Amino acid sequence: MDFITTKEAASKWGISDRRILQYCTAGRIDGAEKIGHAWLIPKSASKPVDKRYKTNKKEVK
């Protein structure tokens, strides 16, 4: 299985490296493994949904 680093995932998904670390620590990236002090993320992993924002906003009339 091919892995990428947190910095590579951050540039691929367009978010910060720190946010990737938060996702890894929370277990939100499937297949992510911590080796020593570094996280390895599978190349095929998809970006987790950002739970800070609601996706189903109701329209105000």
CHARMM-style PDB file with segment names, atoms N, HN, CA, C and O in Angstrom:
ATOM      1  N   MET     1       0.839  -1.176   0.000  1.00  0.00      PROA
ATOM      2  CA  MET     1       0.000   0.000   0.000  1.00  0.00      PROA
ATOM      3  C   MET     1       0.884   1.238   0.000  1.00  0.00      PROA
ATOM      4  O   MET     1       1.878   1.299   0.724  1.00  0.00      PROA
ATOM      5  N   ASP     2       0.522   2.219  -0.809  1.00  0.00      PROA
ATOM      6  HN  ASP     2      -0.285   2.169  -1.397  1.00  0.00      PROA
ATOM      7  CA  ASP     2       1.287   3.464  -0.886  1.00  0.00      PROA
ATOM      8  C   ASP     2       0.755   4.472   0.123  1.00  0.00      PROA
ATOM      9  O   ASP     2      -0.454   4.598   0.317  1.00  0.00      PROA
ATOM     10  N   PHE     3       1.675   5.187   0.762  1.00  0.00      PROA
ATOM     11  HN  PHE     3       2.657   5.084   0.604  1.00  0.00      PROA
ATOM     12  CA  PHE     3       1.326   6.172   1.765  1.00  0.00      PROA
ATOM     13  C   PHE     3       1.856   7.539   1.369  1.00  0.00      PROA
ATOM     14  O   PHE     3       2.813   7.652   0.604  1.00  0.00      PROA
ATOM     15  N   ILE     4       1.213   8.587   1.906  1.00  0.00      PROA
ATOM     16  HN  ILE     4       0.435   8.495   2.528  1.00  0.00      PROA
ATOM     17  CA  ILE     4       1.696   9.950   1.746  1.00  0.00      PROA
ATOM     18  C   ILE     4       1.827  10.560   3.139  1.00  0.00      PROA
ATOM     19  O   ILE     4       1.259  10.053   4.107  1.00  0.00      PROA
ATOM     20  N   THR     5       2.577  11.648   3.227  1.00  0.00      PROA
ATOM     21  HN  THR     5       3.038  12.060   2.441  1.00  0.00      PROA
ATOM     22  CA  THR     5       2.763  12.327   4.509  1.00  0.00      PROA
ATOM     23  C   THR     5       1.617  13.302   4.749  1.00  0.00      PROA
ATOM     24  O   THR     5       0.785  13.531   3.872  1.00  0.00      PROA
ATOM     25  N   THR     6       1.589  13.864   5.939  1.00  0.00      PROA
ATOM     26  HN  THR     6       2.265  13.677   6.651  1.00  0.00      PROA
ATOM     27  CA  THR     6       0.536  14.830   6.258  1.00  0.00      PROA
ATOM     28  C   THR     6       0.679  16.096   5.411  1.00  0.00      PROA
ATOM     29  O   THR     6      -0.325  16.700   5.033  1.00  0.00      PROA
ATOM     30  N   LYS     7       1.893  16.498   5.113  1.00  0.00      PROA
ATOM     31  HN  LYS     7       2.709  16.008   5.419  1.00  0.00      PROA
ATOM     32  CA  LYS     7       2.098  17.690   4.283  1.00  0.00      PROA
ATOM     33  C   LYS     7       1.622  17.452   2.853  1.00  0.00      PROA
ATOM     34  O   LYS     7       1.045  18.346   2.234  1.00  0.00      PROA
ATOM     35  N   GLU     8       1.858  16.262   2.330  1.00  0.00      PROA
ATOM     36  HN  GLU     8       2.327  15.535   2.833  1.00  0.00      PROA
ATOM     37  CA  GLU     8       1.386  15.931   0.981  1.00  0.00      PROA
ATOM     38  C   GLU     8      -0.141  15.876   0.946  1.00  0.00      PROA
ATOM     39  O   GLU     8      -0.756  16.338  -0.015  1.00  0.00      PROA
ATOM     40  N   ALA     9      -0.751  15.315   1.987  1.00  0.00      PROA
ATOM     41  HN  ALA     9      -0.251  14.940   2.768  1.00  0.00      PROA
ATOM     42  CA  ALA     9      -2.209  15.250   2.060  1.00  0.00      PROA
ATOM     43  C   ALA     9      -2.801  16.652   2.189  1.00  0.00      PROA
ATOM     44  O   ALA     9      -3.854  16.935   1.616  1.00  0.00      PROA
ATOM     45  N   ALA    10      -2.136  17.523   2.931  1.00  0.00      PROA
ATOM     46  HN  ALA    10      -1.281  17.293   3.396  1.00  0.00      PROA
ATOM     47  CA  ALA    10      -2.623  18.895   3.108  1.00  0.00      PROA
ATOM     48  C   ALA    10      -2.644  19.638   1.779  1.00  0.00      PROA
ATOM     49  O   ALA    10      -3.610  20.340   1.481  1.00  0.00      PROA
ATOM     50  N   SER    11      -1.610  19.494   0.988  1.00  0.00      PROA
ATOM     51  HN  SER    11      -0.825  18.924   1.230  1.00  0.00      PROA
ATOM     52  CA  SER    11      -1.592  20.171  -0.309  1.00  0.00      PROA
ATOM     53  C   SER    11      -2.572  19.526  -1.287  1.00  0.00      PROA
ATOM     54  O   SER    11      -3.150  20.213  -2.130  1.00  0.00      PROA
ATOM     55  N   LYS    12      -2.760  18.227  -1.181  1.00  0.00      PROA
ATOM     56  HN  LYS    12      -2.290  17.669  -0.497  1.00  0.00      PROA
ATOM     57  CA  LYS    12      -3.702  17.510  -2.053  1.00  0.00      PROA
ATOM     58  C   LYS    12      -5.146  17.914  -1.765  1.00  0.00      PROA
ATOM     59  O   LYS    12      -5.931  18.095  -2.696  1.00  0.00      PROA
ATOM     60  N   TRP    13      -5.509  18.059  -0.483  1.00  0.00      PROA
ATOM     61  HN  TRP    13      -4.871  17.912   0.274  1.00  0.00      PROA
ATOM     62  CA  TRP    13      -6.881  18.366  -0.075  1.00  0.00      PROA
ATOM     63  C   TRP    13      -7.139  19.851   0.108  1.00  0.00      PROA
ATOM     64  O   TRP    13      -8.289  20.254   0.286  1.00  0.00      PROA
ATOM     65  N   GLY    14      -6.094  20.678   0.070  1.00  0.00      PROA
ATOM     66  HN  GLY    14      -5.161  20.350  -0.075  1.00  0.00      PROA
ATOM     67  CA  GLY    14      -6.270  22.121   0.189  1.00  0.00      PROA
ATOM     68  C   GLY    14      -6.585  22.605   1.596  1.00  0.00      PROA
ATOM     69  O   GLY    14      -7.281  23.607   1.765  1.00  0.00      PROA
ATOM     70  N   ILE    15      -6.077  21.900   2.612  1.00  0.00      PROA
ATOM     71  HN  ILE    15      -5.512  21.087   2.475  1.00  0.00      PROA
ATOM     72  CA  ILE    15      -6.255  22.327   3.997  1.00  0.00      PROA
ATOM     73  C   ILE    15      -4.892  22.327   4.684  1.00  0.00      PROA
ATOM     74  O   ILE    15      -3.899  21.903   4.093  1.00  0.00      PROA
ATOM     75  N   SER    16      -4.841  22.797   5.917  1.00  0.00      PROA
ATOM     76  HN  SER    16      -5.648  23.141   6.397  1.00  0.00      PROA
ATOM     77  CA  SER    16      -3.559  22.918   6.612  1.00  0.00      PROA
ATOM     78  C   SER    16      -3.048  21.567   7.113  1.00  0.00      PROA
ATOM     79  O   SER    16      -3.805  20.613   7.292  1.00  0.00      PROA
ATOM     80  N   ASP    17      -1.754  21.530   7.328  1.00  0.00      PROA
ATOM     81  HN  ASP    17      -1.140  22.306   7.182  1.00  0.00      PROA
ATOM     82  CA  ASP    17      -1.102  20.340   7.867  1.00  0.00      PROA
ATOM     83  C   ASP    17      -1.611  20.042   9.273  1.00  0.00      PROA
ATOM     84  O   ASP    17      -1.775  18.880   9.645  1.00  0.00      PROA
ATOM     85  N   ARG    18      -1.861  21.093  10.054  1.00  0.00      PROA
ATOM     86  HN  ARG    18      -1.728  22.037   9.752  1.00  0.00      PROA
ATOM     87  CA  ARG    18      -2.374  20.926  11.420  1.00  0.00      PROA
ATOM     88  C   ARG    18      -3.756  20.287  11.419  1.00  0.00      PROA
ATOM     89  O   ARG    18      -4.054  19.462  12.283  1.00  0.00      PROA
ATOM     90  N   ARG    19      -4.607  20.656  10.456  1.00  0.00      PROA
ATOM     91  HN  ARG    19      -4.364  21.326   9.754  1.00  0.00      PROA
ATOM     92  CA  ARG    19      -5.951  20.073  10.366  1.00  0.00      PROA
ATOM     93  C   ARG    19      -5.857  18.585  10.038  1.00  0.00      PROA
ATOM     94  O   ARG    19      -6.650  17.793  10.546  1.00  0.00      PROA
ATOM     95  N   ILE    20      -4.899  18.194   9.197  1.00  0.00      PROA
ATOM     96  HN  ILE    20      -4.254  18.838   8.785  1.00  0.00      PROA
ATOM     97  CA  ILE    20      -4.681  16.782   8.871  1.00  0.00      PROA
ATOM     98  C   ILE    20      -4.288  16.022  10.132  1.00  0.00      PROA
ATOM     99  O   ILE    20      -4.772  14.914  10.366  1.00  0.00      PROA
ATOM    100  N   LEU    21      -3.414  16.611  10.944  1.00  0.00      PROA
ATOM    101  HN  LEU    21      -3.021  17.511  10.754  1.00  0.00      PROA
ATOM    102  CA  LEU    21      -3.005  15.973  12.202  1.00  0.00      PROA
ATOM    103  C   LEU    21      -4.188  15.792  13.137  1.00  0.00      PROA
ATOM    104  O   LEU    21      -4.288  14.772  13.818  1.00  0.00      PROA
ATOM    105  N   GLN    22      -5.085  16.769  13.178  1.00  0.00      PROA
ATOM    106  HN  GLN    22      -5.004  17.597  12.624  1.00  0.00      PROA
ATOM    107  CA  GLN    22      -6.277  16.654  14.013  1.00  0.00      PROA
ATOM    108  C   GLN    22      -7.173  15.521  13.525  1.00  0.00      PROA
ATOM    109  O   GLN    22      -7.711  14.766  14.335  1.00  0.00      PROA
ATOM    110  N   TYR    23      -7.337  15.394  12.209  1.00  0.00      PROA
ATOM    111  HN  TYR    23      -6.900  16.007  11.551  1.00  0.00      PROA
ATOM    112  CA  TYR    23      -8.135  14.298  11.647  1.00  0.00      PROA
ATOM    113  C   TYR    23      -7.514  12.944  11.987  1.00  0.00      PROA
ATOM    114  O   TYR    23      -8.231  12.004  12.332  1.00  0.00      PROA
ATOM    115  N   CYS    24      -6.189  12.837  11.892  1.00  0.00      PROA
ATOM    116  HN  CYS    24      -5.606  13.600  11.611  1.00  0.00      PROA
ATOM    117  CA  CYS    24      -5.509  11.573  12.191  1.00  0.00      PROA
ATOM    118  C   CYS    24      -5.668  11.203  13.664  1.00  0.00      PROA
ATOM    119  O   CYS    24      -5.969  10.054  13.985  1.00  0.00      PROA
ATOM    120  N   THR    25      -5.471  12.159  14.549  1.00  0.00      PROA
ATOM    121  HN  THR    25      -5.226  13.093  14.288  1.00  0.00      PROA
ATOM    122  CA  THR    25      -5.580  11.914  15.983  1.00  0.00      PROA
ATOM    123  C   THR    25      -6.990  11.487  16.373  1.00  0.00      PROA
ATOM    124  O   THR    25      -7.169  10.650  17.257  1.00  0.00      PROA
ATOM    125  N   ALA    26      -7.987  12.064  15.712  1.00  0.00      PROA
ATOM    126  HN  ALA    26      -7.842  12.745  14.994  1.00  0.00      PROA
ATOM    127  CA  ALA    26      -9.380  11.732  16.003  1.00  0.00      PROA
ATOM    128  C   ALA    26      -9.824  10.440  15.327  1.00  0.00      PROA
ATOM    129  O   ALA    26     -10.935   9.969  15.572  1.00  0.00      PROA
ATOM    130  N   GLY    27      -8.974   9.859  14.478  1.00  0.00      PROA
ATOM    131  HN  GLY    27      -8.071  10.242  14.279  1.00  0.00      PROA
ATOM    132  CA  GLY    27      -9.315   8.613  13.795  1.00  0.00      PROA
ATOM    133  C   GLY    27     -10.282   8.791  12.644  1.00  0.00      PROA
ATOM    134  O   GLY    27     -11.008   7.860  12.296  1.00  0.00      PROA
ATOM    135  N   ARG    28     -10.304   9.972  12.049  1.00  0.00      PROA
ATOM    136  HN  ARG    28      -9.714  10.728  12.331  1.00  0.00      PROA
ATOM    137  CA  ARG    28     -11.257  10.259  10.981  1.00  0.00      PROA
ATOM    138  C   ARG    28     -10.735   9.938   9.586  1.00  0.00      PROA
ATOM    139  O   ARG    28     -11.486  10.031   8.615  1.00  0.00      PROA
ATOM    140  N   ILE    29      -9.456   9.561   9.468  1.00  0.00      PROA
ATOM    141  HN  ILE    29      -8.847   9.486  10.257  1.00  0.00      PROA
ATOM    142  CA  ILE    29      -8.908   9.165   8.176  1.00  0.00      PROA
ATOM    143  C   ILE    29      -8.663   7.662   8.229  1.00  0.00      PROA
ATOM    144  O   ILE    29      -7.820   7.185   8.989  1.00  0.00      PROA
ATOM    145  N   ASP    30      -9.406   6.925   7.418  1.00  0.00      PROA
ATOM    146  HN  ASP    30     -10.091   7.312   6.801  1.00  0.00      PROA
ATOM    147  CA  ASP    30      -9.295   5.467   7.408  1.00  0.00      PROA
ATOM    148  C   ASP    30      -7.926   5.025   6.907  1.00  0.00      PROA
ATOM    149  O   ASP    30      -7.459   5.485   5.864  1.00  0.00      PROA
ATOM    150  N   GLY    31      -7.291   4.137   7.648  1.00  0.00      PROA
ATOM    151  HN  GLY    31      -7.670   3.763   8.495  1.00  0.00      PROA
ATOM    152  CA  GLY    31      -6.016   3.576   7.249  1.00  0.00      PROA
ATOM    153  C   GLY    31      -4.807   4.382   7.659  1.00  0.00      PROA
ATOM    154  O   GLY    31      -3.681   3.967   7.384  1.00  0.00      PROA
ATOM    155  N   ALA    32      -4.996   5.527   8.310  1.00  0.00      PROA
ATOM    156  HN  ALA    32      -5.911   5.864   8.533  1.00  0.00      PROA
ATOM    157  CA  ALA    32      -3.863   6.341   8.754  1.00  0.00      PROA
ATOM    158  C   ALA    32      -3.148   5.637   9.898  1.00  0.00      PROA
ATOM    159  O   ALA    32      -3.779   5.121  10.820  1.00  0.00      PROA
ATOM    160  N   GLU    33      -1.821   5.625   9.823  1.00  0.00      PROA
ATOM    161  HN  GLU    33      -1.308   6.045   9.074  1.00  0.00      PROA
ATOM    162  CA  GLU    33      -1.003   4.953  10.835  1.00  0.00      PROA
ATOM    163  C   GLU    33       0.050   5.907  11.370  1.00  0.00      PROA
ATOM    164  O   GLU    33       0.624   6.698  10.621  1.00  0.00      PROA
ATOM    165  N   LYS    34       0.298   5.826  12.666  1.00  0.00      PROA
ATOM    166  HN  LYS    34      -0.168   5.183  13.273  1.00  0.00      PROA
ATOM    167  CA  LYS    34       1.342   6.641  13.264  1.00  0.00      PROA
ATOM    168  C   LYS    34       2.590   5.785  13.416  1.00  0.00      PROA
ATOM    169  O   LYS    34       2.571   4.753  14.088  1.00  0.00      PROA
ATOM    170  N   ILE    35       3.657   6.216  12.793  1.00  0.00      PROA
ATOM    171  HN  ILE    35       3.672   7.054  12.247  1.00  0.00      PROA
ATOM    172  CA  ILE    35       4.950   5.539  12.873  1.00  0.00      PROA
ATOM    173  C   ILE    35       5.928   6.523  13.520  1.00  0.00      PROA
ATOM    174  O   ILE    35       6.332   7.506  12.900  1.00  0.00      PROA
ATOM    175  N   GLY    36       6.300   6.251  14.758  1.00  0.00      PROA
ATOM    176  HN  GLY    36       5.972   5.452  15.262  1.00  0.00      PROA
ATOM    177  CA  GLY    36       7.164   7.188  15.474  1.00  0.00      PROA
ATOM    178  C   GLY    36       6.414   8.472  15.747  1.00  0.00      PROA
ATOM    179  O   GLY    36       5.388   8.462  16.428  1.00  0.00      PROA
ATOM    180  N   HSD    37       6.915   9.580  15.221  1.00  0.00      PROA
ATOM    181  HN  HSD    37       7.748   9.588  14.668  1.00  0.00      PROA
ATOM    182  CA  HSD    37       6.260  10.877  15.382  1.00  0.00      PROA
ATOM    183  C   HSD    37       5.516  11.301  14.133  1.00  0.00      PROA
ATOM    184  O   HSD    37       4.934  12.386  14.110  1.00  0.00      PROA
ATOM    185  N   ALA    38       5.516  10.473  13.085  1.00  0.00      PROA
ATOM    186  HN  ALA    38       5.989   9.592  13.104  1.00  0.00      PROA
ATOM    187  CA  ALA    38       4.910  10.843  11.799  1.00  0.00      PROA
ATOM    188  C   ALA    38       3.658  10.018  11.520  1.00  0.00      PROA
ATOM    189  O   ALA    38       3.575   8.847  11.888  1.00  0.00      PROA
ATOM    190  N   TRP    39       2.696  10.644  10.867  1.00  0.00      PROA
ATOM    191  HN  TRP    39       2.764  11.596  10.567  1.00  0.00      PROA
ATOM    192  CA  TRP    39       1.495   9.952  10.415  1.00  0.00      PROA
ATOM    193  C   TRP    39       1.657   9.608   8.940  1.00  0.00      PROA
ATOM    194  O   TRP    39       2.124  10.428   8.149  1.00  0.00      PROA
ATOM    195  N   LEU    40       1.271   8.401   8.582  1.00  0.00      PROA
ATOM    196  HN  LEU    40       0.891   7.736   9.225  1.00  0.00      PROA
ATOM    197  CA  LEU    40       1.262   7.972   7.186  1.00  0.00      PROA
ATOM    198  C   LEU    40      -0.182   7.748   6.771  1.00  0.00      PROA
ATOM    199  O   LEU    40      -0.933   7.045   7.447  1.00  0.00      PROA
ATOM    200  N   ILE    41      -0.564   8.356   5.646  1.00  0.00      PROA
ATOM    201  HN  ILE    41       0.046   8.928   5.097  1.00  0.00      PROA
ATOM    202  CA  ILE    41      -1.937   8.318   5.163  1.00  0.00      PROA
ATOM    203  C   ILE    41      -1.964   7.589   3.832  1.00  0.00      PROA
ATOM    204  O   ILE    41      -1.145   7.886   2.962  1.00  0.00      PROA
ATOM    205  N   PRO    42      -2.884   6.640   3.641  1.00  0.00      PROA
ATOM    206  CA  PRO    42      -2.977   5.950   2.356  1.00  0.00      PROA
ATOM    207  C   PRO    42      -3.273   6.931   1.222  1.00  0.00      PROA
ATOM    208  O   PRO    42      -4.041   7.876   1.402  1.00  0.00      PROA
ATOM    209  N   LYS    43      -2.666   6.709   0.058  1.00  0.00      PROA
ATOM    210  HN  LYS    43      -2.042   5.942  -0.088  1.00  0.00      PROA
ATOM    211  CA  LYS    43      -2.907   7.581  -1.092  1.00  0.00      PROA
ATOM    212  C   LYS    43      -4.370   7.582  -1.501  1.00  0.00      PROA
ATOM    213  O   LYS    43      -4.873   8.583  -2.012  1.00  0.00      PROA
ATOM    214  N   SER    44      -5.051   6.477  -1.281  1.00  0.00      PROA
ATOM    215  HN  SER    44      -4.642   5.664  -0.866  1.00  0.00      PROA
ATOM    216  CA  SER    44      -6.440   6.350  -1.717  1.00  0.00      PROA
ATOM    217  C   SER    44      -7.440   6.917  -0.704  1.00  0.00      PROA
ATOM    218  O   SER    44      -8.646   6.879  -0.949  1.00  0.00      PROA
ATOM    219  N   ALA    45      -6.960   7.438   0.424  1.00  0.00      PROA
ATOM    220  HN  ALA    45      -5.981   7.469   0.623  1.00  0.00      PROA
ATOM    221  CA  ALA    45      -7.860   7.971   1.453  1.00  0.00      PROA
ATOM    222  C   ALA    45      -8.574   9.208   0.935  1.00  0.00      PROA
ATOM    223  O   ALA    45      -8.014  10.001   0.179  1.00  0.00      PROA
ATOM    224  N   SER    46      -9.829   9.356   1.360  1.00  0.00      PROA
ATOM    225  HN  SER    46     -10.285   8.711   1.975  1.00  0.00      PROA
ATOM    226  CA  SER    46     -10.585  10.532   0.950  1.00  0.00      PROA
ATOM    227  C   SER    46     -10.621  11.547   2.084  1.00  0.00      PROA
ATOM    228  O   SER    46     -10.455  11.202   3.254  1.00  0.00      PROA
ATOM    229  N   LYS    47     -10.840  12.799   1.717  1.00  0.00      PROA
ATOM    230  HN  LYS    47     -10.975  13.079   0.767  1.00  0.00      PROA
ATOM    231  CA  LYS    47     -10.880  13.877   2.699  1.00  0.00      PROA
ATOM    232  C   LYS    47     -12.128  13.730   3.563  1.00  0.00      PROA
ATOM    233  O   LYS    47     -13.232  13.594   3.035  1.00  0.00      PROA
ATOM    234  N   PRO    48     -11.966  13.756   4.899  1.00  0.00      PROA
ATOM    235  CA  PRO    48     -13.128  13.667   5.786  1.00  0.00      PROA
ATOM    236  C   PRO    48     -14.007  14.913   5.666  1.00  0.00      PROA
ATOM    237  O   PRO    48     -13.529  15.990   5.310  1.00  0.00      PROA
ATOM    238  N   VAL    49     -15.275  14.754   5.962  1.00  0.00      PROA
ATOM    239  HN  VAL    49     -15.663  13.879   6.252  1.00  0.00      PROA
ATOM    240  CA  VAL    49     -16.204  15.873   5.942  1.00  0.00      PROA
ATOM    241  C   VAL    49     -15.904  16.769   7.133  1.00  0.00      PROA
ATOM    242  O   VAL    49     -15.699  16.285   8.246  1.00  0.00      PROA
ATOM    243  N   ASP    50     -15.878  18.075   6.899  1.00  0.00      PROA
ATOM    244  HN  ASP    50     -16.045  18.468   5.995  1.00  0.00      PROA
ATOM    245  CA  ASP    50     -15.607  19.039   7.958  1.00  0.00      PROA
ATOM    246  C   ASP    50     -16.875  19.226   8.774  1.00  0.00      PROA
ATOM    247  O   ASP    50     -17.843  19.813   8.291  1.00  0.00      PROA
ATOM    248  N   LYS    51     -16.878  18.735  10.004  1.00  0.00      PROA
ATOM    249  HN  LYS    51     -16.092  18.259  10.397  1.00  0.00      PROA
ATOM    250  CA  LYS    51     -18.076  18.778  10.851  1.00  0.00      PROA
ATOM    251  C   LYS    51     -18.295  20.138  11.507  1.00  0.00      PROA
ATOM    252  O   LYS    51     -19.265  20.323  12.241  1.00  0.00      PROA
ATOM    253  N   ARG    52     -17.397  21.094  11.246  1.00  0.00      PROA
ATOM    254  HN  ARG    52     -16.608  20.944  10.649  1.00  0.00      PROA
ATOM    255  CA  ARG    52     -17.572  22.422  11.830  1.00  0.00      PROA
ATOM    256  C   ARG    52     -18.669  23.211  11.121  1.00  0.00      PROA
ATOM    257  O   ARG    52     -19.179  24.190  11.665  1.00  0.00      PROA
ATOM    258  N   TYR    53     -19.033  22.791   9.913  1.00  0.00      PROA
ATOM    259  HN  TYR    53     -18.618  21.996   9.471  1.00  0.00      PROA
ATOM    260  CA  TYR    53     -20.033  23.507   9.128  1.00  0.00      PROA
ATOM    261  C   TYR    53     -21.203  22.601   8.806  1.00  0.00      PROA
ATOM    262  O   TYR    53     -21.031  21.400   8.595  1.00  0.00      PROA
ATOM    263  N   LYS    54     -22.398  23.179   8.768  1.00  0.00      PROA
ATOM    264  HN  LYS    54     -22.538  24.154   8.939  1.00  0.00      PROA
ATOM    265  CA  LYS    54     -23.580  22.431   8.382  1.00  0.00      PROA
ATOM    266  C   LYS    54     -23.667  22.405   6.869  1.00  0.00      PROA
ATOM    267  O   LYS    54     -23.445  23.426   6.219  1.00  0.00      PROA
ATOM    268  N   THR    55     -23.987  21.253   6.299  1.00  0.00      PROA
ATOM    269  HN  THR    55     -24.168  20.423   6.827  1.00  0.00      PROA
ATOM    270  CA  THR    55     -24.104  21.158   4.854  1.00  0.00      PROA
ATOM    271  C   THR    55     -25.535  21.332   4.391  1.00  0.00      PROA
ATOM    272  O   THR    55     -25.769  21.706   3.242  1.00  0.00      PROA
ATOM    273  N   ASN    56     -26.490  21.071   5.257  1.00  0.00      PROA
ATOM    274  HN  ASN    56     -26.299  20.768   6.191  1.00  0.00      PROA
ATOM    275  CA  ASN    56     -27.900  21.169   4.899  1.00  0.00      PROA
ATOM    276  C   ASN    56     -28.518  22.399   5.561  1.00  0.00      PROA
ATOM    277  O   ASN    56     -29.269  22.282   6.530  1.00  0.00      PROA
ATOM    278  N   LYS    57     -28.196  23.572   5.031  1.00  0.00      PROA
ATOM    279  HN  LYS    57     -27.586  23.667   4.244  1.00  0.00      PROA
ATOM    280  CA  LYS    57     -28.753  24.805   5.577  1.00  0.00      PROA
ATOM    281  C   LYS    57     -30.148  25.023   4.989  1.00  0.00      PROA
ATOM    282  O   LYS    57     -30.367  24.827   3.794  1.00  0.00      PROA
ATOM    283  N   LYS    58     -31.067  25.424   5.830  1.00  0.00      PROA
ATOM    284  HN  LYS    58     -30.889  25.583   6.801  1.00  0.00      PROA
ATOM    285  CA  LYS    58     -32.412  25.727   5.367  1.00  0.00      PROA
ATOM    286  C   LYS    58     -32.435  27.139   4.779  1.00  0.00      PROA
ATOM    287  O   LYS    58     -31.791  28.056   5.290  1.00  0.00      PROA
ATOM    288  N   GLU    59     -33.181  27.285   3.708  1.00  0.00      PROA
ATOM    289  HN  GLU    59     -33.704  26.541   3.293  1.00  0.00      PROA
ATOM    290  CA  GLU    59     -33.293  28.592   3.080  1.00  0.00      PROA
ATOM    291  C   GLU    59     -34.210  29.491   3.897  1.00  0.00      PROA
ATOM    292  O   GLU    59     -35.261  29.053   4.364  1.00  0.00      PROA
ATOM    293  N   VAL    60     -33.819  30.727   4.067  1.00  0.00      PROA
ATOM    294  HN  VAL    60     -32.965  31.083   3.688  1.00  0.00      PROA
ATOM    295  CA  VAL    60     -34.619  31.704   4.798  1.00  0.00      PROA
ATOM    296  C   VAL    60     -35.450  32.470   3.785  1.00  0.00      PROA
ATOM    297  O   VAL    60     -34.922  32.985   2.799  1.00  0.00      PROA
ATOM    298  N   LYS    61     -36.760  32.544   4.031  1.00  0.00      PROA
ATOM    299  HN  LYS    61     -37.189  32.125   4.832  1.00  0.00      PROA
ATOM    300  CA  LYS    61     -37.647  33.255   3.105  1.00  0.00      PROA
ATOM    301  C   LYS    61     -38.047  34.590   3.657  1.00  0.00      PROA
ATOM    302  OT1 LYS    61     -38.792  35.328   3.012  1.00  0.00      PROA
TER     303      LYS     61
END
